[in-house]
Structures are given as structure tokens and as C-alpha cells.
Amino acid sequence: MKNFNFDVSSLMDISKCEVTEIGDGNLNFVFKLSDGTHTYALKHAKPYLKILGEDFALTPQRIIAEMNSMEYFYSLLPQYIPQIYLKNETEYFFVMQYLDGFTSLREDPQSGIYEKLGEVLYTLATNQPTKEAFYACDELKEITKNYVFEYAFIKDHPALSIADYALQKQFSKAFLTNKERLKEIFLHAKTSLIHGDFHTDSVMCKGDEVAIIDSEFSLFSEISFDIGNILAHTIFSSIARNDRLYREKFLLLFSKLEALENFSQILKNSIGFCAIEMARRLYVPAKSKDLESIKIMQDKKDAYALSFALADELGANDYTNVTSFIKRLDNYL
């Protein structure tokens, strides 16, 4: 491939290396490297957003946050995190395990994986890095603040993409008040180093194997933000597929998390973050791939309307036990 000049000679035979661009990420470039004996994935950040090009500047330091957070997560959970073999903080790339044969949890929405996700989230919640490193990119944190907590709730904001099957609606006062409370937790809590973008395309599966990827949005916050994200995208999956697999998935997920010391508060916040993630995905350009996959237009319109109603309900009320949360979902789904 033209212009591929990363030094990976410590890992493989450069003279035999074949390079293929892979992945459909919005931020960074990902390549498959193979010399016939060794195969790796290389991820590289340019000083701009990949999907929008050079006119949309974005610090390449985001890749440093990703490589360091992935390395930290691997130190805690090597069975669930791809290994990093080479880091380069000046050229903004790293080389990691190539996930041959893996597909995303969104594409393969199996239930049994959720017990392992609970283990991952519990481990992150109960540990902190001991090494000083660049784990959090302030520029990406600002993007999250804007696109998760603000833009989607401003009528006709220019950063949004409002489809005619999902016209922007006003959320209840109780939802909006809770959103502001949770935004402060997101911004100022420092209880854990979290993934920051923990959804069903960040979880890769191969049979019962799990690999968590794409942690460039990592930051110090509360684990409930990550939990809320996986809840929201699991609900989107059930809406799109017209199933109730969320019951089994959430029971498995929370069977691990309920051992947290402050579980009732974490659950309350997680469901609130879930509601915000569901709400904002209706209107931001990066919409739910599950909802967008619905082929029949009336069904898609109905799914968006249902998602709005459920998000407003979940975000306006407190749920401090799993049973009441699942029962509320049953009433809608």
C-alpha cells in the first residue's frame, strides 16, 4: 500500500509484508499486516477525523490514550483484551493482536457473552492504574460531552442529522434534569479508568471468546457510563430484532456487577446514562446501526418512536433494582 512507512521490523519480515486497510472506524485508520508467518493489526491516528478528512482537525494524541488504556486493561483482563506488541507515541500508531475470525457483538448478539462483560466492567470499577501515563484525551472528552449530553437536546443544532423518520422531539423536564446531573458525574467523577465508548461494536466475539477494542475515548469517570452504553445498544438490538433477549443478557451482566459496594447507585446512574445514549443516537450523525438496519420504513419509524418513548421514560425515573428495570422494559418491548 502506498505511503505505508511504519517501522514494524521488530515484529515481522518487512520485505514480505502485505498491508490491507481494514475496519470502518470514523476516527482512525486500521491495517492488517501479514508476512505469511505473522499477522497483526496496526492502528494509526492522523491529526484529523478520518471520516471527515483534513478539514476536521483532531489531535492524534487520542491514539496514545487508546494504546495506554488498552495496555492497562490487558494487565487486568488479558483473557478479554487484545495484546499490544508495539507502541509508537511519536508516529501515533500501535500494533496489536489481529482478531482473526471475530465479529462484533452487534452482528452476533449472543447472550452468554454478557456475564463476561459484567466481569470486565466489575474489574474496571474496582481497580485504578498505578502507573502514570496518558490515559485520557481531553479533546475526545469534550466531543463526548457535546455529542452525548448537549447537541442532541438543542433543537435543530447544526451538528445533528435529523431524519424524516425520526423528527427531533422534546424530552420531559425530569429527563433533562437527570441528564444534567449525569453530565456532572461524567465530567467530574474519577472513580475508575473506563472505556468511554463501550457499545456492541467495541466488543468482538468468536464463539465464546471476547475481545474489547477501540478505547480511544477512555477517561477517568464512573463505570456507570460504560454500563449505560452497553445497556442502550443491547436495547436497540432487541428493538430492531423484535426479541426480548435483553432479559437474559441483563441478568447475566448484573449478576457480576451487583457485587459492587454501591450497586444501587451505580444501577440508577447506569440506567440514566442508558437513556441518554438511546436519546442522542436518534439525532446525531452516528446513529444506532441496529435501528438503521431496519428495512421497512414504517417499522423503522415505529422503532425510532419507541426508542424515544423508552429513553424518556428511563431517563425520567429512578430504578434501583434490576427487576423493576427489566419489568419496565417488558412494558415497552
N, C-alpha and C positions, 0 to 999 in steps of 0.2 A: 504494500500500500504506500502511495506517495506521502512524503513528509512524515513518515513514521521513523523517528530518530531517538527513541528512548533506549537507554543503555540497560539491557536486561541480560548482559553476557554472563553475569554471575549465576544465572539460573538455567540457561539453555544455549544451544548452538545457534548463534545469530545467523550464520551462513545458510542454515536450513529452516529458519523460522518463517512460518506463514502467518500473516496477520489478516484477521477478518473483523470488521466492525460489527458489533452485536448490540442488542439492547435497544429500548425505545424510550430511554430516560429523557426528561426535559432539561436537566441541568448539565450533565457531564457526558463525555464520550467513553465508551466501553469497547474494548477489543479482545478478541480471542487470539492467543498466541500459541503456536504449536510447532515443534521442531521434529515431530514424528515420534519422539520419546517422551517429552514433557509437554503438558498443556496447562496454560494459566489464563486468567482474566486480568487485564490491565485497565485501570480506570484513571481518567485524566480530566482535569478541570482547566478550561480556558478562562480568561478574565472576562467572560460574558456568559450569558444564559444560552445554552446550546440551541434550544428550540426557537429562540427569537433572534439569534445572531449577534454580531458585534455591536449593534446599536443599543443592546440592553446589557450594560456593564454589570458585572457581578464578581466580587472578589474570588480569586482562585484558592484563597485560604480555606474555603469550605471543604476542600479535599483533605486538608490537614486535620480538620476536626473529624472528618469521617475515618481516616486511617487510624488516628489515635483512639477514637471511641471504639472502633471495631477491634482494635488490639486489646483494649481494656475489656470489652465484652467477651472476647475469646479467652482471656485469662480467667474469667469466672465460669464460662459456659462453652468449653471447647467442643462439646458434642453438638452445639447448635449454631456456631458461628464459623464462617469460612476463615481459614488461616491466611494471614498476610505474610508473604515471603520477602517482599522488598518494598521499602518506602523511600520516596524522594520528595522532600519538602521544598526544595528549590525549583524543581521542574514540575511539581504539582501532579505527581502520579504515584500509584501504588499497584503492586502485583499481588493477586490473591488466588486462592484455590478456584479452579474452574468447576462450576456446578453442572457437570455433565448429566443430562437426563432429568434435571429438576424442572418443575413447573411451579408457577405461583399458586398460592393458596386460593386466590380469586378464581383461577382457572380450574383448580381441583379442590373444591370446597369440602374437604373431608372433616369429619367431626373429631376424630381421635387426636388430631394434632393439637387441639385446644388445651388439653392437660399439659402438654409440653410448653405451650405459650404461657400458661399460668406459672409454670416453673421459671421460665425466663423472666417474666415480669416481677415475680416474687424476689428473685435473686437480685435484680437491678434495684428493687425497692429497699433491700436490706444490706446493701453494700455501697461504698464510696471509693473512688480512686485514691490510692495513696501516693501515686507518682504525679508530679507536676507536669502538665502537658497542655497543649492547646486542644481542648475537647469541645468547645462551643464557639460557633461563628456568630458574632453579634449581628451581622448583616442578614443572615438567614433567620435569626430570631425575630428581627424586625419584619421580615417578609411574612413569617408565620403570624405575628401579631396583626399585621394588616389584613392578610387574606383569610385568616380564621376568625378573628374577633371584630373586625371593623368593616371592611369594604362590603361584605355581603349584606350588611344591615343598613346600608346607606342607599336610599332609593336612586336608581339609575346611575350608580357610580361608574365612571368610565373604565375602571379595571375589570368590570364584570362582563359576563357573556350571558345575556338573558334570552333563553329560547322561548319560542311562542307556545310551547307545550309546558312551560314552567315559569309563567309570569311571576315577577317578584311580588311577594305579599308581606304584610306587616305582621311581625311576631308579637305575641302578647307582652304586656308590661312585665309580668312575672318572669317570662323567659329572658327579656332584655336585662332585667335587674340581675338575674342569676348569671347571665353572660358576663356582665361587668365584674361580678365577684370572682368568677373563674378566670377572667383575664388577669386579675391581680395575682392569683395563685400561680398561673402560668409564668408571669413575668418575674415574680419575686421569691417563690419557693425554691429552696436549694437542697431539698432532702435527698435527691438521687441524681446521678447522671442517667438521663433517659434517652431513648432512641430518637424521639421527636417527630417521626413520620411512620408510625407503626401500624401499617394497614395491610390488607391481604395481598398486595403486590410486593411488599417488603418481606414476606415470608415465603420461602421457596421450599418445595416438598418433593420428595422422591420416595414413594412408598410411605413408610413411617419415619423417614429421615426428615429433619428440619434444618434449614439454614436461613438465618436472619441477615438481610443485606441492607444497603442504602441508608446509612446512618449519618449522612452529611448534616441533617438538621438536629443532631444531638445537642443537648443542653442540660444544664442543671435546673431541675424543676421538680414537680411532684409526679410520681408514677401514674397517678390517675389520668394524666393527659394521654399517655400511651395506651392505657386500658380503654379509655373512651374512644380512641381512634379505631382499635380493633373491634369494639362493640358496634360502632357505626357501620363499618364496612361489612360486618357479618350480617347486620340487619338489612343492608342494601342487597346483599346476596339472596337473602330469604324473600325479600320483596320481588326481586327480578325473577326468581325461580319458583315463586309461589309455594314455598315449603315452610316448615316450622322446625328446621334443623337447629335454629338458634337455641332452642330449649336445651338440647343435649350439649351443644358447644359451650354455652354459658355456664351450665352446671359443672362441666369439666374444668373450664377456665377458673371459676371462682372456688373450686374445691382446693386449689393451691393457694389462692390469694386470701382466702378467709382466715388464714393463719397470721396475717399482718396484724400488728398490735392495734392499729387504729382503723380496722377494716370498715366499720360502718361509715366513717367519714370519707375514706377512700372510695367506697362504693358510691356514696352520694355524689362526690365530685366526678367520678368516672362517668356516671350516667349523665351528668350535666355536660361534660366535655363531649360525650357521645352525641347529645342533642345538637350542640354547636357544630360539630363536624358534619352531621347529617344536613343541618340547615345551610351551611355555607357551600357544600358541594352541589346544591341545587342551582347556584348562581355564578360561582367562579368559573373561569375557563376550564380548569382541571376538574371536570365533573366526575361523578361516580361512573366507572366503566361498567358496573353491573346494570345500573339504570339505563345507561346509554345503549347497552346491548339489546334492549327490548325492541323487537322489530315492528310490532303493530302499534301504530301511532296512538290510538285510543288507550291501549294498555300502558304505553309509556306516560301519557298524560295522567292517567289514573295513578301510576306508581309515583310520579312526582307529587301529586296532590296528597297521597297517603304519606309520603315521606315528610312533607311539610307539616301535616297534622300531627304525626307521631313525634317529630322533633319538637314542635311547640309544646306538646303535652309533657314529654320527658324533661324538657328544659325549664318548665314552669313549676315542677313539683319535686319534692324530696323523696327519694327511695333509699331506705337504709337497710333493706334486706333483699336478697336475691329473689325470693319467692314473689314478693309484691311486684318487683320489676318485670319478671317473666309473665306474671298474670296480666300486667298492663300491656305488654307486647301481644299476648294472646288476644286481648280485646280488639286490637287493631289488625293483627295479621292472621 
